[in-house]
């Protein structure tokens, strides 16, 4: 089974966004949840779902590990009730159409008039 190491480092701005890269591809994510987003990116690059992803922090700590096909199915949601973040099923972002585009009929053509 193939194993890929994801190196992560928080951006210099210290804003909670992490940069994640793998040796074979370079930088693949800028994210607040780099492990999960990297798994989805690797699937899009064509890696098999059974590929193991191992995350290592900038201090060398091995922190998370799992098959990308399973890891990619989750995202992190902050809990408003003070219990901390939790893993929930991932749903891909689907941009919504503007209201006008959904409920409007085709525009009426304007015909020039002569006086």
Buried (B, 14 or more C-beta within 10 A) or exposed (E): EEEBBBBBBBEEEEEEEBBBBBEEEEEBBEBBBBBBBBBBBBBEEEBEBEBBBBBBBEEEEEEBBBBBBEBBBBBEEEEEEEEEEEEEEBEEEEEEEEEEEEEEEEEEEEEEEEE
